Structures are given as C-alpha cells and as structure tokens.
Amino acid sequence: MKKIFAAATLCAASLATGVAGAQSQPWLADRRLGEGPGIRTGDLELHPGIAGELGYDSNYFQASGESGEPEIAAYRLRITPSLSLSTLGAQRAPDAKNRSLAFRANVSASYNELIAADSANSDQVADQRHVSIGAGLKLDIAPTRPWGGDVFADYVRLIQPSNSPDTNLAFDRDTIRAGAGVIWRPGGGLFDWRLGYEFETTLFEQDSFTEFNNQQHSIKTRGRWRFLPRTALMYDASFGFLRYTKDTGQQNSTPVRARVGVNGLVTNRFALLALVGWGASFYESRDGKPVQDFDSLIAQGELKWFVTPQPDLEATSAGVGLSSVAVGYLRDFRNSYLGDYYQLDRGYLRFDYFLGGSVVVAVEGGVSHVTYPDSFFQSSALRFGSFTENRVDASIFGEYRTSDSFGLNATLRYNANLSENRVPISEDPTAGTDNLKFSRYEVWLGARWFM
C-alpha cells in the first residue's frame, strides 16, 4: 500500500501539468475544440453540450507494479454535461467594440463510473466512482477604453486517487481562485498595463491530508507594448504569500517571479513567445526545520507554425481556429507537499489540425525533468537527499463531426514516471520505502453533442 509520505510526492508532482489536468477532456480545456455554432439570445451566446465516453485505464492508481503494489486496471464510463455563456464577440456583434462590459462563464461536471478489469478488485475499484466539477467566470470592464478592469473566479473539484485504493487516502481536493485587476491602455491600445490581486485556496477533502490545506495571496502585474502591428514586448511579475492553514511540518513561503520577453507573429506563418526571468521561493523555517529555496532562472518559450495562416491575422487571435504545429519549453518552480518545492523543466511538441470543420485532431507530447531538493521530517532529520525524476506524457485526440453539433471522438493518453526513486515511509528505517515509478495509459471512445 502506498504510504502517506510517498503519496504526497505523487500529489505534488501531478501538478507539473497544471490545473488543466482537472479537465482531462480536451474539449473542456480548449474552447476551440469544445464549442459549436452556439445559441444566440440577445447580446449573449450559449454553448451547451453533453458527452458520453467509454474507456479503459491500465493503472488507475498509478502503482509501481512491484510486490505489494499491483497495477489495477479498470473500465470506465464518463458522462460530461457542460455549458458556456458569453457576450457576443466582434465577429457576431459589430457594436461589441463599444460595449462597456464583456464576460464569459462556463461550468461542467463529469460523472465517472469504474468497473474493475479483474473481478478480484471489484469493490476497491467501484468505490472510486466520483463527480469532478469545473466552473469559471471572467468579467472585462470597459475593455476598449483607456481605463478598465477585470474580475474573475473559478472552482475546480479534482479527483485524484493515491497509489492506495483506500478512499481515505485519496487526494481529492477543491481549488477556489478569485481576483480582480485594473488595466491602463493609453495610446489607443498600443501599450497596456495591468495590476491585480489574486486569491487561491486548496482544500483537501480527506482528513489524512488536511495538513496540506493552504491559501495564497498574490499581487500580479503585467505589461505589453506593441512595437509592431502583431508583435509586442511583454513583462510580468508576481509577489505571493503562501500560508498553510494548520501548524504542521509544511513551511510557508513568499514566492517572487519576474519575466520579460516578446510575443506575437514574426511572419504570417510563425508566432513566437519567449519569456525569461528570475524566480525565488523564500521559504520560512518552522521549528528550526532546514529550508530549501529555489533561486534561479525561469523561462517559457514557444515557436508555432501555422498551416493555413491569414494575411490579416491579429496577434490576439493567432491561436483561434487555426491548424498549427508548436514546440515549446517551460522552466519554473512549484510548491511541493513533500519537502519545500520542486523544479520543473518541460519540453513539448503540439499539433492541432482542423479540416473543413469536420475533422479535429489535437496531439501533444512532453518530457519533464523534475528536481527535488533535500527533504526533512518534521523533527529536522533528513528524509531523503535531492533527487530527480524523468516523466513523459502524451495525448492524442481525434474527432469526426457528422454535423455542426455532433461528433464521434477517440482519446489516447499516456503518462509515466520513468525514474525509480524510493521515499522513506517514516524516520523508522525498518518501515521501508515507497517506489514512485509508474506507467499508465488510457483509451477512450465517445460521442458528443455540442452547440
């Protein structure tokens, strides 16, 4: 059985792909794939939808497969209703540029039923049935005027089992995020600057992990100067206050990030995003426990090639509805639930293809190098020395649309930790270790109605 200390590592490392992982269906994460013609009512546009999928999961609990921790496969049924609502854009409402208020809202829920591939695991797998939820709201105030603002909020219920089938050791958690900002756009929009506040809280549903409940307050700013019609210099920075709600071994921090770079279309076929900067974590020692800090370069880069570009393409719409190939790299640090932080270096390749509105293909593959510093028990004794993990992820999504509002789709997803690292269970050396290595693939076939 996977123990709590080691399971916390999996929980932290799973964040390497971001919160978007909570929306595992591609059409929920990317509205280009999810929305159809829509239903217009006044100045609003509605996009309802519902999807049904049947799937196979080779290793639902992401177990290592060694003795005492077998891989457990499951057949899965997933039903996902969704709804998005927004004010009409400039393409459908000529007077949209004069609008003083614009907004977009979305909500979705996925019911998951699981059936064990091996009847010996029927009860353990059946107990994993669940409902995941996602909802969001974004309000833009005076979006075309010199002074404006925005307000946003979102909620995600993420269901994530640990390597143990015991539901009391599941990493199910609720994340709530909200914020607001003021935006200044002098000079007809060639320059804009935003200063805002963001609040985020993560609440674990099981008592075993409430010690990881935390809140983060952040002051964020970003600026953009268009020195060419479709290219802009960019700057962004953040100053945060991460605080755990319980007095446990987890250490608070004050993360700081700052980046500068360029974003936009270099030609009608190529778009470039390049940001580089510095980040530092500034953890605070609790009860004399040693502190491990990140203090290094952070960066993000992406080069995108458009298969069928448009001559009058705006930088703000470069990614909407166009077939493209992109290669990218991300370097950043994240808060960790085992130890203080981890460093993420991820390279990826992505391909999006749209054919006449009837065929949609989205392919992405990535390789991540995850670095953990020394970690300590609450007593300040060394838990383990620094180590690294090499992870791979890949997904292929294809959909054939028989009409403007109905499609048949298939999804293939693979995720693996290729490195064999063993984490001590406790300070007692006889308690043993946990192996964090795993390999998992999922296959889904489904149908979807959408407007």
N, C-alpha and C positions, 0 to 999 in steps of 0.2 A: 504493500500500500504506500502510496506517495505521502510523505510526511509534510507537516505544515511549513517548516522552514524551506524545504526544497520547492514546495508548491508555490511559495511566494516568489521564487525566482521565475517560474513559468509565467506567473501573473504579470510580473514586471516586464519580462521580455516580450510578452504578447503585445505590449503597447508599441513595439517597434514599428508596426504597420499603421498605427494611429487609430483614432476612434472610428474611422470609416469601417474598420473591421466589424463594427456592430451592425452595419448594414451590408451583409455579405452578398446580397443580390445586387448585381451590377446596376440594374435599372433604378435602385433606390439611391445608390451612391452618385450616380451621374444622370442628371435630368435629360441630357441629350438622348439617352437610351430609354428613359422611362416615360416620357410624355408624348402623347399623341396630338391630334388636332385641337383638342380642348373643347370646352363648352363655354360660350360667351354669354354673360349676363350683365348688361350694363357696361361698366368700366372694369369688370372683373372677368377672369378666365379660370375655369375649373378644370382639373385633370384628375378624375377618379380612375381607379384601376384595381384589379384583383388578379392574383397569380396563384397557380397551384403547381407543385413540383413533387416528384418522386425521386429519391436519391439513395446512394449507398456511401457510407462513411467507413473507411477501413480501420480507423483508430480514433474513435470519438474522444477518448480520454487522453490522447497523446502520450501513451505509455511507452516505456523504453523497449518493452518486449522481452526483457530478461526474466529470470526466475522470480516469481512472486509479483510480477507486474506485467501480466499478459496484455497484448493488444486485443481490444474488444471492438468488433465491427458491428455496424447497425444499419438497418434500412430506415429511411426517414421519409416522412410526409410533411410538407410545409405549405401552409396557406397564408397568403400575404395580401390583405387589402391595403390600399393606400389612397391618399388624396392630397393634392397640392392646389393651392389657390394663390392667385397673384393679380395685381393690376395689369392692364394691358400694356405691352411694350410699344416702342415707337413704330415697329413694323405694322401693327394692327390698329394703332390709335395715333393718327397724325398729331394730335394735340398733347401727346404724352410728355413732350419736352417742356410744356408749360405747367405740368402737374406739380403741386406743392407737396404731395405725399405719394409714395410708392411702397408697396410691401409685397412680400412673398411668405407664404406659410405652407407647411407640409406636415403630414402625420402618417405613420404606417405602423402596422403590428404584424408579427409573424408567429403563427401557432405552429409548433413543432411537435410531431408525434414520432417516437422512436421505437423500433422493434429489433430485438437482438438477432443477429445473423446466426448465433449459436444459442439454442434454447436454454443452455445451462446458465446464460447470463440474462434471461428474460426479465426477472424482477429488477435487477440493477439498472438495466437499460430503460425499462418502462418508466422508472422513477424520474428519468431525465426529461420527460415532456415539459414543455415550457412555452412561454409567450415573451418574445422580445419586442421592444417598443422604441420608436424614434419619432420625435416631433421637433419642429423648429419654426421660428418666426423672425423675420428681418424687416425692419421699417426704415425707409430712407426719407428723411425730411428735407424738403427743398433741394432735390438732387441736382438741379441745374443752376442754382443761384450761388452768388459769391460766398454766402454763409449758409451752412446746412448742418445736418447731423444724422445720426443713425441710432437705432435701438434694436437689440437682438436678444433672443433667448432660445435655448434648445434643451432637450431632455433625451437621454438615451438609457434604456434598460438593456444592459449587456449580459447575456447568459454565457458563462464560461466555466465548464467543469474543470476540476483539478485532475490529477492523474489517478485519483481515487474515485470509485463510483459512489462513495458516500456523499449524499447531497448536502450534508452539514459541512463538508469541506469544499463546496463549490465556490467559485469566485464571482458569483452573480453580484452585480453592482449597478448602482444608479448614478449617473453623472448629470448634473444640472449646471448649465452655463448661462450667464446673462451679462449684459454690458451695454454701454452707450458711449457715443463719441461726438465730438464737434469737428466739423470739416470746414476748412477755409480754401476757397477756389478763386483767387484773384486772376486777372489777365485772361478772362474768357475760358478758363479751364486748362490752360497750358501748364499751370502749376497747381497742386493741391496738397494740403497737409491735414492730417487727422491726429487728434489727441483724444484718447479714450480710456475708460476704465472697464475691467473685466473681472467677474467673479466666477469661480468654478469650485464645485464641491463634489467629491466622490464618496459614496456611501455604500459599504458592503452589506449585503443582506444577511449573511450568515454570522452568527456570534463569533465563530472561530477567527474572523478577520476584521472585526470592527476596530481593532487597533490600527488598521491602515486607513481608517476614515480621515479625510483631510479636506482642507479648504485652501484655496489660493486666490489672493487678491493681486491684480496686475495693473500697472499703468503702462499703456502701449501707445506708441506713436509711429506714424509712417508718413513719408512724403514722396511726391513724384513730380518730376519736371520733364515735360515733353520737349526735347530739343530737336526732334524730327517728327513729322506728322504721325508716324506709327511706332516711335521708339521713345523710351523715357528712362531717365536716371531715377533710381529708387533708393530709399533709405527706410529702414525700420529698426525699432528698438523696443525693448520691454524691460520692466523692473518689477519683480514679483515678490510676494511674501507667502511662502508655503508653510502651513501650520497643520500639524496633526491634532485631532480633537481630543485624543487621550494621552495621558502621561505614560508612554511606553518607551521601548528602545528605539523607535523611529525618531530621526533627528530633523528638526525644522531647517529651512533654508531660505535664502534670499537670492533667487536666480536672476542674472542680468545677461541680456543679449543685445548686440548691436550689429547691423549688417548694412552694406551699401553695394549697389550694383546697377545693372541695366536690364530692361525688359522690353520686348517688342518685336516687331517684324524687321528683320535685316533686309530681306527681299520679299517678293510676293510668294516665295516658296519656303523661306526659312524664318523661324522665330527663335529667339534666344532669350533665356532667363539665366542670369549669372549674378549671384549674391555671395559676398564674402564678408566675414566679420569676426567678432570675438565673443566668447561666452564664458561665464564663470558661475559656479553654483553657490558658494558661500554657505556651507552647512554650519550649524551651531552644535557644539558638543553638548551632549546630555549626560549628566552624572559622570563626567570625566571620560566618556567613551571617545576613542580616537575618531577624528574627522578625516574623510577622504573627499577632496574637492576636484571638480573639473575646472580647468583654467586653460583654455586652448582655442584654436581656430574652429569656427563653424562656417559652413558653406552650403550653398544649394545651386545647382546648375542643371539646365535642360536645353537641349537643342532639338527642335521639332521641324520636320519636313512635311509640307502639305502636298498631298497627291494632286488635288484639283483646287488650287488657290483662286481667289477672286482679286482682280486688279485693285478694287477699291476697298479692300479689307481693312477694317479698323483694328487697332491693337486691342481694343476692349472686347472684340468679338472673334479673335483669332482662333479660339478653340471650339466654337459653337457649330456643330453640324458638319464638320469637315473631316474627310479621311486624312489620317496623318500617321507618321512614324516618329517616335520620340525616344531619345536616350538621355538619361539623367543620373545625377549623383546627389546624395544628401549626407551631410555630416552635422550631427547635433548631439546634445546630451539630454537625458531624461531622468526624472526622479525614479528611484528603484525602491521596491518594497523589501528587498533583501540587500542590505548594505545601503549606501547613500545614493548612488547614481549608476547609470551605465552610459557608455558612449556608443553611438550608432553611426556606422558608415555603411551606406546602402547605395548600390548602383542598380539601375533598372533599364529595361527596354520595353516600350509600349507601342502597340499598333492598334489603331481604330479605323474601321472601314465601314463606309455607308454606301450602299449600291441602290440607287433609284428609290430609296425609301422602303425597299422590300427586304433587303438583307443587311444585317448589322453584325459586325464581328469586332470584339474587343479582346486583345491579347496582352498580357503583361507578365514579365518575369523579372525577378530581382535576386540579388545576392547581398546578404547583410553580414557585416563583421561587427559583432557586439563585444565590447570590452568592459569587464567588471573590475573595479579596484579591490583592494583588500577589504574584507568584511569582518565585523566583530560581533560577538554575542553581547547581550546587554551588560554582562559582567566586565566587558572590555577585553575578554580573551579572544584571540584570533579565531574566527570561524573558518575562513579559508583565505589563501593568498589570491592575488589577482589572477584572472583567467580570461580567456576569450572564447567566443562561440562563432561558428560559421553557419549561417542559416540560408536556406533557399526557399523561394516562394514563386509560384506560377499559377496563372489562371487563364482559361480560355472560355469566352462566352460567345455564342452564336445564336442568332435569332432570325427566323424566316417569317416575314409578316404577310399573311394571306390577304390582309386588308389594312386600311389606315388605323385600325383599332384592335387587331387581333394578331398574335404571333405565337409560334412554336419555337421553343428555345432549348439549348443544352449548355451546361456549365461543367467544366472540369477544373478542379483546384488541387494543388499540391503544396504541402508545407512540411519542412523538415529542419531539425537541428542536427547537423552533421557531426558535431563535436561531442565527445564523450567526457563530460565533467561530472564529478561526484561531489555532492554537497553534504557535509556532516549533518546529521539529524539533530544532535544536541552536543553539549560540552562533554558528555559521557562518551569516550572513544569506543565503547562496546556497543553503542546504539546503532552503529553502521552509517552508511551513506546512501544518497539517492542519485541515480543516474539520470541526467537531464536530456539525454539523447532520445529522439523520436523521429518517426516518419509517418505522414498521414496524407491520404488523398480522398477526394470526394468527387462523385459523379452525380449530376442532376439532369433530369429531363422534365420539361414543364410546358405549360401553356399560360398565356397572359392576355387579358382584355384590358385595354387602356384607352383613354381619351385625352 
